[in-house]
Amino acid sequence: MDYQEVLQKHLQVIVGKRLDALNLACEMMMFSFENYELHTLCLTRIILENDILVTTSDYQSWDGEVDTNNDEWYFVEKYESKIVGGIITSVNVTPLYDVVITMDNGVRIELYINNGYHHFDSKHEQWVFFKRHDHSHPFITVFNKTVNIAKKC
């Protein structure tokens, strides 16, 4: 099934919302848009004025001892004041379920599905989108080739 339109529709709810917070857990970036959350496990880039500020791959550059001593944490802390606080002006989903989020502060958040089919595992979680504290709102999980939209009433 082609979920591009469905994902595009669901993600439009964050247009006009403020990016309240950017948190990290290993290579995962967690974006808070008021009461909506976007957690990215795929390649995620944060760009400002055609300059890449930070990516999830920056986590791989670390001291080998302390989880937070890596370039991902370093650059998020360095540029957080330029990233957080922007208002979402547009969200676009590609046919491959990549996502581009543009904000009024010139920041662009790009999510790229980074796995194809696998020999040993059929699913690799790429990103999830949900509304905090609202189990009636769809909980969307995008895998490398499939999408799961769960809704509890």
VOKEKOL-730628 format. One record per residue (C-alpha): residue in one letter; x, y, z; residue number from 1. Coordinates in Angstrom, 1 decimal. Last residue first. Layout:
BEGIN
+---------+--------+--------+--------+-----+
: residuo :   east :  north :     up : num :
+---------+--------+--------+--------+-----+
:       a :      X :      Y :      Z : NUM :
...
+---------+--------+--------+--------+-----+
This chain:
BEGIN
+---------+--------+--------+--------+-----+
: residuo :   east :  north :     up : num :
+---------+--------+--------+--------+-----+
:       c :  -10.1 :    4.2 :   21.1 : 153 :
:       k :   -6.7 :    2.8 :   20.1 : 152 :
:       k :   -5.2 :    3.6 :   16.7 : 151 :
:       a :   -2.1 :    2.0 :   15.2 : 150 :
:       i :   -0.7 :    3.1 :   11.9 : 149 :
:       n :    2.0 :    0.7 :   10.8 : 148 :
:       v :    4.1 :    1.6 :    7.7 : 147 :
:       t :    6.3 :   -0.7 :    5.6 : 146 :
:       k :    9.5 :   -0.8 :    3.7 : 145 :
:       n :   12.2 :    0.5 :    6.1 : 144 :
:       f :    9.8 :    0.9 :    8.9 : 143 :
:       v :    7.5 :    3.8 :    9.7 : 142 :
:       t :    5.6 :    3.7 :   12.9 : 141 :
:       i :    2.6 :    5.9 :   13.4 : 140 :
:       f :    0.6 :    6.1 :   16.6 : 139 :
:       p :   -2.8 :    7.3 :   15.5 : 138 :
:       h :   -4.6 :    9.6 :   18.0 : 137 :
:       s :   -7.1 :    7.9 :   20.3 : 136 :
:       h :   -4.3 :    7.0 :   22.7 : 135 :
:       d :   -3.7 :   10.7 :   23.5 : 134 :
:       h :   -1.1 :   11.4 :   26.2 : 133 :
:       r :    1.5 :   12.6 :   23.7 : 132 :
:       k :    0.5 :   12.7 :   20.1 : 131 :
:       f :    2.5 :   10.3 :   17.9 : 130 :
:       f :    5.1 :   10.0 :   15.2 : 129 :
:       v :    7.6 :    7.2 :   14.8 : 128 :
:       w :   10.7 :    7.0 :   12.6 : 127 :
:       q :   12.9 :    4.4 :   10.9 : 126 :
:       e :   12.1 :    1.0 :   12.6 : 125 :
:       h :   13.9 :   -1.8 :   10.8 : 124 :
:       k :   11.7 :   -4.6 :    9.5 : 123 :
:       s :   12.3 :   -7.8 :    7.5 : 122 :
:       d :   15.4 :   -9.0 :    9.5 : 121 :
:       f :   17.9 :  -11.6 :    8.3 : 120 :
:       h :   18.3 :  -10.9 :    4.6 : 119 :
:       h :   17.3 :   -7.3 :    4.8 : 118 :
:       y :   15.3 :   -5.1 :    2.5 : 117 :
:       g :   16.4 :   -1.5 :    2.2 : 116 :
:       n :   17.6 :    0.6 :    5.1 : 115 :
:       n :   18.3 :    4.3 :    5.5 : 114 :
:       i :   14.9 :    5.9 :    5.3 : 113 :
:       y :   16.0 :    9.6 :    5.2 : 112 :
:       l :   14.7 :   12.2 :    7.6 : 111 :
:       e :   15.4 :   15.9 :    7.0 : 110 :
:       i :   14.9 :   18.7 :    9.5 : 109 :
:       r :   15.2 :   22.2 :    7.9 : 108 :
:       v :   16.1 :   25.3 :    9.9 : 107 :
:       g :   15.5 :   28.7 :    8.4 : 106 :
:       n :   13.9 :   30.1 :   11.5 : 105 :
:       d :   10.4 :   29.7 :    9.9 : 104 :
:       m :   10.7 :   26.0 :   10.0 : 103 :
:       t :   10.9 :   23.3 :    7.2 : 102 :
:       i :   10.3 :   19.6 :    7.8 : 101 :
:       v :   11.4 :   17.2 :    5.1 : 100 :
:       v :   10.4 :   13.6 :    5.5 :  99 :
:       d :   11.5 :   10.3 :    3.8 :  98 :
:       y :    8.6 :    8.0 :    3.3 :  97 :
:       l :   10.0 :    6.5 :    0.0 :  96 :
:       p :    7.2 :    8.3 :   -1.9 :  95 :
:       t :    8.4 :   11.5 :   -0.3 :  94 :
:       v :    6.7 :   13.2 :    2.7 :  93 :
:       n :    6.7 :   17.0 :    3.0 :  92 :
:       v :    6.1 :   19.1 :    6.1 :  91 :
:       s :    5.8 :   22.9 :    5.9 :  90 :
:       t :    6.0 :   26.1 :    8.0 :  89 :
:       i :    6.8 :   24.6 :   11.4 :  88 :
:       i :    7.6 :   27.3 :   13.9 :  87 :
:       g :   11.2 :   27.5 :   15.2 :  86 :
:       g :   11.9 :   27.5 :   18.9 :  85 :
:       v :   14.6 :   24.9 :   19.0 :  84 :
:       i :   17.2 :   24.9 :   16.2 :  83 :
:       k :   19.3 :   28.1 :   16.6 :  82 :
:       s :   19.3 :   27.8 :   20.4 :  81 :
:       e :   20.2 :   24.1 :   20.1 :  80 :
:       y :   23.3 :   24.8 :   17.9 :  79 :
:       k :   26.1 :   24.0 :   20.3 :  78 :
:       e :   24.1 :   21.4 :   22.4 :  77 :
:       v :   23.0 :   19.6 :   19.3 :  76 :
:       f :   26.6 :   19.8 :   17.9 :  75 :
:       y :   28.2 :   18.3 :   21.0 :  74 :
:       w :   25.5 :   15.6 :   21.5 :  73 :
:       e :   25.9 :   14.4 :   17.9 :  72 :
:       d :   29.7 :   14.8 :   18.0 :  71 :
:       n :   30.2 :   12.3 :   20.7 :  70 :
:       n :   30.9 :   12.4 :   24.5 :  69 :
:       t :   27.3 :   11.5 :   25.5 :  68 :
:       d :   27.8 :    7.8 :   25.5 :  67 :
:       v :   31.0 :    7.9 :   27.6 :  66 :
:       e :   34.0 :    5.7 :   26.8 :  65 :
:       g :   34.6 :    5.3 :   23.1 :  64 :
:       d :   35.5 :    9.0 :   22.7 :  63 :
:       w :   32.8 :    9.6 :   20.1 :  62 :
:       s :   32.3 :   10.0 :   16.3 :  61 :
:       q :   29.6 :    7.5 :   15.6 :  60 :
:       y :   27.0 :    9.8 :   17.1 :  59 :
:       d :   27.6 :   12.1 :   14.2 :  58 :
:       s :   25.6 :    9.7 :   12.1 :  57 :
:       t :   22.4 :   11.1 :   13.7 :  56 :
:       t :   23.2 :   14.3 :   11.9 :  55 :
:       v :   24.2 :   17.8 :   13.0 :  54 :
:       l :   24.6 :   21.4 :   11.7 :  53 :
:       i :   24.5 :   20.7 :    8.0 :  52 :
:       d :   24.9 :   24.0 :    6.2 :  51 :
:       n :   22.5 :   25.1 :    3.5 :  50 :
:       e :   21.2 :   28.0 :    5.6 :  49 :
:       l :   20.5 :   25.8 :    8.6 :  48 :
:       i :   20.3 :   22.0 :    8.3 :  47 :
:       i :   19.4 :   19.3 :   10.7 :  46 :
:       r :   20.0 :   15.8 :    9.3 :  45 :
:       t :   18.4 :   12.5 :   10.3 :  44 :
:       l :   19.5 :    9.1 :    9.1 :  43 :
:       c :   16.9 :    6.8 :   10.5 :  42 :
:       l :   16.1 :    6.3 :   14.2 :  41 :
:       t :   13.9 :    9.4 :   14.4 :  40 :
:       h :   11.3 :   10.1 :   17.1 :  39 :
:       l :    8.7 :   12.6 :   16.3 :  38 :
:       e :    6.4 :   13.8 :   19.1 :  37 :
:       y :    3.3 :   15.9 :   19.2 :  36 :
:       n :    2.0 :   18.0 :   22.1 :  35 :
:       e :    4.0 :   21.1 :   21.3 :  34 :
:       f :    6.3 :   19.9 :   18.5 :  33 :
:       s :    8.7 :   17.7 :   20.5 :  32 :
:       f :   11.6 :   16.2 :   18.4 :  31 :
:       m :   13.4 :   13.1 :   19.6 :  30 :
:       m :   16.7 :   12.3 :   17.8 :  29 :
:       m :   17.9 :    8.7 :   18.0 :  28 :
:       e :   21.5 :    7.7 :   17.6 :  27 :
:       c :   22.1 :    7.2 :   21.3 :  26 :
:       a :   19.1 :    8.9 :   23.0 :  25 :
:       l :   18.9 :   12.6 :   22.1 :  24 :
:       n :   16.4 :   15.4 :   22.8 :  23 :
:       l :   15.2 :   18.3 :   20.7 :  22 :
:       a :   12.6 :   20.5 :   22.4 :  21 :
:       d :    9.7 :   22.9 :   21.8 :  20 :
:       l :    9.6 :   23.0 :   18.0 :  19 :
:       r :    6.6 :   25.3 :   17.6 :  18 :
:       k :    3.4 :   24.3 :   15.8 :  17 :
:       g :    2.1 :   26.0 :   12.7 :  16 :
:       v :    2.4 :   22.8 :   10.7 :  15 :
:       i :    2.5 :   20.0 :   13.2 :  14 :
:       v :   -1.0 :   18.6 :   12.2 :  13 :
:       q :    0.3 :   18.3 :    8.6 :  12 :
:       l :    2.1 :   15.1 :    9.7 :  11 :
:       h :   -1.1 :   13.0 :    9.5 :  10 :
:       k :   -2.0 :   14.2 :    6.0 :   9 :
:       q :    1.5 :   13.6 :    4.6 :   8 :
:       l :    1.6 :   10.1 :    6.2 :   7 :
:       v :   -1.7 :    9.2 :    4.5 :   6 :
:       e :   -0.6 :   10.6 :    1.2 :   5 :
:       q :    2.7 :    8.7 :    1.2 :   4 :
:       y :    1.1 :    5.5 :    2.5 :   3 :
:       d :    1.2 :    3.5 :   -0.8 :   2 :
:       m :    0.0 :    0.0 :    0.0 :   1 :
+---------+--------+--------+--------+-----+
